[in-house]
Amino acid sequence: MTAGTALAIVAALVVAGAAAYLTGGDDPAPETAAPTPTPQGEDPVISTLFFGTKGDGRSAIWMTLVAYDTSENAGAVVYIPAHAAVEVPGRGLQGVGDALGSGGVPLLVVSAENLLGMKIDNYVELSDQDARTLFEATGPISVDVPAEVRVAVGQDRARLIFAEGPQRLGPAFLAELLYVRGLESDDVELGSRHLAFWDGLFDAFEDEPENLAAAVRAASGAMAQSSGEVAQQARLLGALAGLDPANRTLTTLPVEQVSVGGSELYSVDQEEVRALLSGILSGVRPAGDETKVQVLNGNGVPGIGQEIAERLIGAGFRVVLTGNAPRLNYERTLVVTYDDSPEAQAAAERARDLIGVGTVQVSAQQQGIVDLTIVIGKDYLRTR
């Protein structure tokens, strides 16, 4: 059974279980009006999702989270395999990098947040040509290439483009290091090259991190596809370069490759991911502290799953399933919890507050896949 088929069956079972509770007549009257969401405290982690595109840019071919923890004076570079499987809100199970083609940059970012369990402040999209422009500003960098890389030449020949070991690379070769998939390359192998690049970049500017910030500002055109100011990215990268290496973590998100119809896809153990991130960045919750949520579209308006995910993710919730409700004419939003404990009801009320509308209900029908099922009714549309 493929991972996609298995998830589809699980989703059908959860929807069916929710349907038994949700289709019993007219929507119940609201118990209480949803209060205005309380502003959250300031996050000490400053983060940017860098992702690379090539050609038509229909998918991200690599993704990297760069973060600086102001409370700990520590930094992290986390390479994210583009084919790591995640629930893409409103689209189902996909490789996280494919969310770009499904719904553009906003869907890619919220899918990455769902995978990581944290809010991401900014993003930077780098095409292979943008990367080359950036590297012209930074100058050559010494990189310890982890393994040789060969590419096909014709049908039965191969050409070596990188030998294994330390070498000084100029702009064109640095771009190839990050964007070219070798003959026997996969996401994990590509990630090892990315981490070697970041190690070399920080080492090159260790003594004068302000020069890295200056180089980023000088190549501002290369970072035009960004949600923030280039100056913000310059300060972030300069801050990481200036850290003691002992306070800087370079790592790959833990994944395990699975076979899905011959396509490259990686399963993700959320316990391992959260243990990794909570150990290097403050504010990231362990997987056991998150409330698992199923979001069902009960009003028929496209894009609802993504919108709700953007409100919930990073606030103690993880969206594990999305889809359509048993019917698409719900007038009122329902937040259904399967646990009548005070803690579970508090989580349901917090979700309702973040959404802005909704009635909290307790289902007598227990199930262990999600903690909450949220059916988005037409009343939510007035909050958009």
RONUTI-744743 format. One record per residue (C-alpha): x, y, z. Coordinates in pm, whole numbers, plus 50000, padded with zeros to 5 digits. Each point is the difference from the previous one (the first is absolute). Layout:
BEGIN
XYZ ...
! end
This chain:
BEGIN
500005000050000 501375034149909 500285027750258 497435020549808 497504971449993 500474993050369 499445036350091 496915001749779 498524970250185 500825015350338 498455033149891 496854982249882 499674982450334 500405032350195 497555018749775 497554971350034 500345001050378 499505037550003 497034996549765 498204977750248 500105028750245 499695029149760 497074989949781 497344996250265 497715028249887 500215037850022 503105016750137 499685005250377 499675035150133 503295015950115 500794994050365 502075031750030 501215026449760 503644997149900 502065026550179 502575021549824 503314981049965 502605010050257 503285012549850 502774974850044 503305008150169 502955010249792 501894970649850 503745001150082 500854980449683 500605019249677 499624976449703 500094999749622 499134971649766 502364999949702 498894978649708 501454993949656 498204998549667 501134992349650 498375001849658 496255004650028 500175002150381 497094976150047 501594984450305 502715008050252 502994978149928 501605007650335 498915017150322 501995012950296 498865016050324 502445026150132 499255011450354 501545021250274 498854996050359 500405033850169 499324986050348 502814974549975 502355018349762 500004968649785 499354992749636 498864971049787 500004990049636 497594971149939 499924984449654 496504987349915 499794972649735 497615013149736 498304966149977 499334997050374 496354989550031 497675024150176 496295007550013 499735029449760 496885018350122 497164994749757 502114977849771 500794969050209 503274981250031 502735013949775 503705006249994 500345033650172 501775015449700 497084991149772 497765023650197 501515028249796 498374987049683 496764991750181 499355034250152 502965023249961 502365013650262 497375004950278 499064963249987 503664989849992 500765020550310 497014987950204 500804964049899 503585004650121 498645014750325 497734969850038 502964977049947 502245018350247 497415010050260 501055036650007 499195033349844 502375012149729 500555037649985 501185004549642 500834981549681 502525005049720 499574983149663 503304995249815 500134988249641 503264984649885 500805032749821 499225020150315 502354977950198 502795006049751 499495037750032 500154997150378 503224980049985 501595025749773 499575023950292 501334976350266 502964989049788 501514965049982 499434977250299 501984969950118 497714969750035 500784964850116 497824981349747 498744968550176 499894977149693 500785001449631 497215010649767 499574987349646 497465009949735 498924981549687 501605008249668 498024983449724 498484965950063 502894980350145 502615024450118 500475020850313 501955031450076 501545008150337 499075035250110 501104997950365 502704978750154 499754990650365 501945021550243 500955036450066 499955023649703 499575037049935 496915007049792 499045030849803 496445012649938 499074976249716 501244969250183 498365010450327 496675002249819 500554965749846 500904986150343 496585010050133 497784994049697 501374971249794 498744965150075 502684974449922 499454965949845 499664982850335 498795030150194 496915003050217 498715026450241 502204987750282 503195000549791 499135034749871 499465010650361 503504989350100 501355023449731 497835028450127 501284996050354 503584999349873 499275032549815 498595017250310 502974988250204 502385014649743 498015032449974 500055006750373 503654990250025 500885024749724 498395029050188 500654988750355 502435028250079 498065027149815 496314990450000 499065035449903 501564993049659 497494971849942 497165023850087 501475025549759 500244973949722 496344990550046 498975036549981 502145004749688 498184970949833 496555013050093 498634992849652 500674963050049 497744999750307 497125020049855 497604970650035 499725003750375 497395008350262 502375022850192 502605026749942 503394989549869 501515018350297 498214975450232 501564970349824 503395017050002 499815004850377 498824964250053 502834984249800 502565023750149 498844990950351 500394962849931 503445004849846 501125019050310 498994972650244 502434976950168 499754967349800 499014982650323 496825021250003 499114992349640 498274968049888 500104987349642 497794969849949 497594981749771 496434993250101 499784963150099 498124980349733 499744964649869 499574992149631 496944980049901 498944985049670 496895016049851 499434989749641 503635005449909 499905036650113 502405014750251 498215005650332 501165000750361 498004991950310 500435023150296 499954989850365 498455030050176 501464989450334 503525001449854 499375032849818 498655017650308 502744985450222 502595013949759 498465034549964 499005004750364 503584991550093 501495028049788 497255026549988 497955013050291 496245000449964 499724968749783 497684975350171 500724962750030 497614979349787 498124987650308 499095035750097 498245007549671 496284995849937 499384979549684 497305015249784 497834989449708 498635029449798 496884993949790 498605025149752 496305003450080 499225030349785 501334990249658 502305030049955 503444989449865 503125006650206 498364997350343 502384972950122 503025021849930 498495030350171 499124980750315 503454983750008 501615034449986 498055009950312 500704968350199 503514988449913 502665013050234 497465005550279 500104964650136 498084983149719 501054976949716 497724993749704 500174962849923 496994996149769 498005023249772 497054994349769 496315007249943 497324996050266 497094975749946 498075029749859 500995034749882 497205021250145 500925003550366 498855033950126 502094998850318 503544988450064 500364970150231 503054991450211 499554963850107 502194985150272 500084962950077 501055004650361 497925016250275 502985008250222 500565036650096 503285000149806 498364987449681 497165024950026 502515028150058 501834989949682 496734999949807 499125034550130 503465012849912 499554986949644 496635017049980 501525032650120 502724998549735 497464992849725 497775028150123 496684981449997 498624966450101 498134978850249 501944975250213 498334965850022 501064967350166 499554967849804 499184968050182 501604980649714 503664995050081 502824996049748 503775002450032 501085016349675 499195036650071 499185019850312 497705025049829 497835000549690 499225035249880 497215004749747 500165034549844 496555014549943 498775030549813 500345021950310 503794998449960 499765017949665 498985031850181 503315000350191 502264999149693 
! end
